[in-house]
Amino acid sequence: MEKFVNRTKELDTLEKQYQSRSSSLVIVYGRRRVGKTSLINEFLKRHNDTLYFLATEESETQNLNAFKLQVAEYTDNELLKSANVDWLTVFKTLVNYKTETKKIVVMDEFQYIGKANSAFPSIMQKVWDTLLANENIMLILCGSLISLMKSQTLDYGSPLYGRRTAQIKLKQIAFKHYGEFYKDMTAEQLVPFYAVTGGVPKYIEVFQGYEDVYEAIQENVLNRQSFLYEEPYFLLQREVTEIGSYFSLIKTIAMGNRKLSEIASSLDMKATSLTKYLKVLTDLDLIEREVPATEVSSEKSKSGLYRITDNYIAFWFKYIYPYRSYLEKGEDEYVMSKIKESFIQNFASFVYEDVCREKMWELSAKEKTLSFERVGRYWGSKAGEIDIVAIGNEEKNLILGECKYTKKEKGLELLHTLQEKTPAIVALTGAKNVQYIIFSTAGFTKGLQEEAKRNANLILIDGL
């Protein structure tokens, strides 16, 4: 059973909408398996007078009949069950049914009805404007096909545009809450698991109960009967039409081609032809364009690199997709050997860097001495690569850091390397105050620890 973890802000948003004296129209959307239905069910547990309807990919008529029957049961209206009615009539019956508390009506997978009938958003606009807008009711429209949910409910061209009172784009669960899914595992032990599952609750659920990440991968990813084996196909085929083009693009990025020019060259395409594909994948939260933390205007930057933001998608395209022919022939052990060769050094270690950058915000909230407005990383000719660059423009603060997922203690050499790179970053940012932070899963040498005691501007984080 999927465990409900965190989502405090999202629950607070729903609760505020419920407590509002006026009617509420809330749009909840996000990629498949990210926990939208779990969030809504958790919210519904707190209240009476709730109606939850799950739309299907059947025709609009089938969905209308199913919704009509649920409303008939909810309102105890026998006549409605056999009546030949439209959406407006069913909602009118719902509104006329008086309750002591605010009614909550959920239409989950809303986009399926709009997909079956493109006029359905217009129908719902009329339902809202003429029936629900002035009633003591909360309507939640939820969906997992991001492109359709945006076009049907959020975009300027949608008939429902401007009606919503709140919207929630549900994201993956942050690493700081990841440990709540597991027992007796340290944050460092969880990094390899997080590197595969990311913060998608459904993926985390199938990896629970394992102590060895490779065993979990063997049984739940390489296993051709597992839903994870084909997951990227199902995730993308509902959102895009040219799935082959998108697969080629993601694979190219997964193989290390991150500059737009490199991606275009690898695919033998013009860079301008890639724009629409990259935008779709960005909207789906599968990729992002990253620029060095020292650059204020990301749009104008010529140093942008594309990266896959979904850990499982990145893992699948790096270790599963290229070896599908071997897996189909049952050569699982060969594929597992390829995974073990580089998983920690060339995959999990980079996820550890992401986690450390996320951790910086937690540390900043606790330590007033760590003050900054943005955090990222740096790459470029001026100072090579730096894992953490945190910048506070107002206070002219600069924090430079390294993240080492390793079994070997880190020493003074790492600090000296950072110090050598400092003048170049100071010149780019105009910083006045410089601090250093080093994360290491294997701890630190005595020499570096002694330096940290003497130097108030050096912070050592053992693990996470």
N, C-alpha and C positions, 0 to 999 in steps of 0.2 A: 504494500500500500504506500502511495506517495506521501512522504512526510511534508507537513507544511512548515516552512522556515521563513522567518523574517517577513518581508513585504509590509512593514509597519507604515511607511509613507503612503503606500497605495491604499491600505485599509483605512488610514486616516482620511484620505481624499474621498473615498466612498462614504465614510461615516459623515463627513461634513456635508456632502451632497444630500444624504438622507435627512440630516437634521435641518436642512434648509426649509424655510417656511413655504417656499415656492416649489413648483415642479422641477424635476431634475432629469436631464438627458446626458448620460455618460457614455462615452465611447471607450471601450477597452480593446486593445489590439496588440499583436505581437506574434512572433514566429511560433510554429508548432512546438508543442511539448514544453513551453517555457513556464507554464503554470497558471494560465489565465483562468481556466475553469476552477482550479483549486482556490485561487484568490477569491473568486466570486462566491464559491460555496462556503468558504470561511466567513465571508461577510454575511451571507444569508443565514448562517447559524445563529447570528446575533439578533435576528429580527423575526417577527411574525409577519403574516400577510405577504408571503412571497410566492411568485410564480416563475419557475424556471423552464424555458422551452429551448430545446436543442434542434436547430434546423438541420436538414439533411440535403443531400445532393439530388433529391427527387424533384419533381416538378413543383411549381408554385402552388398548384391546386392541392397536391399531397401535403405540402407544408401547412397550407391554410387549414385543411381538414384536421391535421394533427393539433395545430394550435387551438382551433375551435373546440376540440374535445377536451383539451386541458383547461381551457377557460370555463367550459361547461362544468367540469368537475370542481374547479376552484370556486365557482359562483353557485354551485348546486342548481344549475339551470338545465332541466331535462329537455326543454323545448329546443335549446340551442344545439343539442347533440344531433338532432335529425334535420335541423334547418339548413336551407341552402343560402348561405350568407357570404358577404365579402369581408375584407379586413376591417373596414370602417365599422361595420355592424358588430363584429366580434369585440373590437376595442370599446365600442359604446356599451356593450354588455358588461365589460370589465369595469369601466368607469362608473356605471350605475350601481354596481355592487358595492355597498358601503361597508367600510371596515373601521375599526377603532384607531388603527395606526396607518401610517403612510404605506401604500402598496408599493412593492418592489417587483417589477416585471423585467425578466432577463430574456433576451433573444440571443442565444449563443450560436456561433457560426452563421451570423446574420448574412454574410456575404453570399452564401449559397442561394438564398432566395433572390437576391439581386442579380446573381449570375443567371438564374433560370428566367427571370423577367427583368429586363433592364429598367422598366418603369417602376419597379418596386420602391426605390428610394423616394420617388415622387409620391407614391401612395403613402409612405410613412411620413412624408412632410405634411400631407393633408391630415393624417391621423394626429400628428403632434399639434399642428396649428389649430385644428378645429375641436379636438377632444382633450388632449392631454396637457397642453401648455398651461392651463389655469386650474389643473386638478392637483390633489394631494397624492402625487404619484412619482415614482422614480423609475425611469426606463433605462436599462443598461443594454446597449448593443455591443456584442462581443464578436471578435472574429480572428482567425489565424492566417488568413491570406492577406498579407499586408497591403499589397498593391490594390486589391479589390476593396478592402476596408477604407483605404484612403480615398479612392475614387468615388465610393458610394456614400461616404459620411463626412469626410474631412476636407477634401479639395474644394476650391472655390466654385467649380462647376457642379458640385453635388447639390441636389435640391435640399439636402439637410444641412448645408453649410450655414454656419451662424446660429444654429439651434442648440448645439451642444452647450452644456453648462460646465463640463469637465471632460478631459480625455486622459487616458493612461496608456502609454506605450510600454508594455511590460518587458523589462530587460532580464538578462540572466542574473542569477544570484551572485553577489560579489564574494570573493574568496574569504573575506573576513567572517562570513556566515557559513562557509563550506563545512567547517568542522562540526556544525550542529547535526549534520547528516550521519556522522561517524562517531564511534566511541573509542576511546583509548588510542588515538592516533595523534601524533604531533603535527603541527603545521607543515614542518619540513617533509614528513612522511606523506602528507596529503598532496603535495605539489605534483608528483607524477600522476596521481588520479585526476586532479584538476586539469592537468595538461591534456588529458584525453576527453573528459566529460564536460569541461567548462562548467558554467553555472546553470546548465539545463536540468531541472529537477528529474525529468524522466530518465535521462542518461545516468544521473547520479544514483538513482534508485537501483538500476541494474548492477551497478558497481559496488553497492553496499554489501558488506559481509566478506569481502576479499581483503586479505592483507598483502597479497602480491599483485602488483598492477599488471604484470605480464600474464598471470593466470586469468585475471579479469578480462584482459584483451583477448586472450585465446578463446575463452568461452563465450564472450559477448560481442566481439567484433569480427574475429576471423570465422566464427561459426555462421555458416550460410543460412541457418534457420533463425538467426537472431534478427530482430528488426533493425539493429544498428548496421548490419552488413549492407543494407540497401538504403539506409536513411537519407543520404544526400540526394539520391534520385527522387524520393518521395517529397523531400523538402523543396526541391527546385521545380519539379515538373508541374506543380500546382500553381506556381508563381510566374513561370516564364514559358514561352512557346519554343524558343530555339535552345533547348536544353544542352545540345551538343556544343554550341558556341560558348555557353556559360561554363560548362565543364572544362573546356579547353582553356578558358581564361583563368579559372581558379587553379587549375593544375599548373599553369605557367607561373603563377605567383607563388604557389606552394613549392615549386622547384627552385625558387630563389630569384626569379626575374621580377624586380619590384619597381624599377623605374618605368615610366610610361613608354619610353623609347625601347627599352629592353622587352617589355611585354609585346609591343607592336611588332618588333623584329622577330621574336620567337614565334608569333602567330602568323607572320607574313601578312600583316595588315597595316593600314595607315593608322596613326595614333588618333586622328579625328574620328575614325570609324569605331573606336573603342568606347567613346564617351557614354553612349546610351547604355551599354552593358555594364560599365563601371558604376553608373548612377543607380541602376536597378539593384546591383549587388550591395551598394552602400545603403540604399533604402531598406534592404532586407537585413541589415546589420551583419552581413557576412564579410565585408571588407571595409577598410577605411583608408583614406589618404593621410599619411603622417608626414609632418614636416619637423625639422629640428626645433627644439624648444626655444632656441634663441630668436626664431623668426616670429614676428608678431602677426603678419598678414599671411595666413596659410594659402589664401587664394592666389596671391601673387608670387608665391615661392616657386622657384625652379628646382628646388631640392626635394620635392615631394616623392615619397615612396608609398606604394600600396602594400598593405598587409592584410592577411586573413584574421578577422577578429574573433571568429567562432573557433574555439579550441578543437572541437570534434571534427569540424569540417577541415581544418588545417591538418589534423592528424590523419584523417581518412585519405585526403588527397596526397599526402606525403608517403604514407605507408601501405594503404590498401589499394587505391585506384591503380597505381603503376604495377601492382602485382596480382591483379585480378585473375589473369590467366593461370598463374600458379595455384591460387586458391581454388579456382574452379576445377583444377585437376587433383585437388586434395593435398597439395604440397604445403600444408600449413606450417610445418616445422621450418621450412626454408624461409617463408615470409617472417616467421617469428624471429629467426636468427638475424634477418635484416633489420627488424625493429630493435632488437637488443643491441645491435652494433652501434647505433647512433641516437637512440631515443633520449637518453639522459643528457648527453653532451650537446646534441644538435636540435633538441626539441624542448624537453622539460626545462632545461636551463634558461631558455628564452622566455618561457612562461613564468619562471621564477622572477625574472626581471620585471615582467608586467605586474606581478603580485607585489613586488617591492615598491614599485611606483605607486600602486594603489595604497600600500601601507603608509606612504609618505603623508597622505591626507589624514590618516588616523594619528600619526605622530604629531603632526602640526596642531591638531585639535587638543592634544594633551600637553605639548611642550610649546610654550609661548616663544621660546628662542628660535623655533623652526617656523619662520614666517615666509609665506610665498603665495603667489596668486595662480601660478601655473607650473605644471611639472611635466616633463617628458624626457626625451633623450637627445643626444647630439651626435651628428655625424657630419663630416666635412673636412676640407683640406686644412682648416685652421688648427684643429685639435684632434683629428682622428675620430674615434668613437668614445662616447661617455654614456654609461647606462642611465644615470640620473642627472638631470639638470633642472633644478627648481629655482624659479625666479620670482622675486618680489619687487615689482617696479616701484611702488611707492616708497618702500624702505630701502631700496637699492640693495636688497639681499640676493645672494647667490649661493646655492647649495649644490655641490658636485658630489656624485656618488658612484659606487660600483656595487654590483650584485653578483656574488659568486656561489653558484650551486655546486659544491665541491666536497671532497673528502679530505682535502688538505688545508691546514690552517693558513690564513692569509697574513702577510707581514708588512713591514714598512715599505717594501718595494712598491706595493700597490698604492699606498698613500703618496709616495714620491712621484709616481707616474701621474696621479691626479694633479699634484701641485705643479708639475711641469706643463700641464695643459691649461692651468688656470689663467695665465695672462691673456691667452687668445680669447677665452670666453668672457673675461672681464672687459676686454676691448669691444666685444660684440654687444654686451649688455649694459655697460656703464656701471656695473655693480661696485659698491663701496665695501660691503661686508661679505666675506666669503667663509663658508662652512663646508665641512666634508662629512660624508656619511658612507659607511661601508657595511653591507650586508654579507654575511657568510654563513653557510650551513655547517661549516666545520670549525667555526670559531676563529681565534686570532692568536698569533705568536705573542710571546711575552713582551717582545720589543714593541709591538704595535699597541698592546694593552697599556704599557707604561707611557707611551706617547699620548694616548687618550687621556690618561690621568693628568698629564702636564698641560695638554692643549684643550681648552674648553670648546674650541671650534671643531673638534673631531668627535664624531659619534660612531660607536660600533654597535651593530645589531647582530647578535648571535642567532642565526636562523631567521625567524620572523617575529 
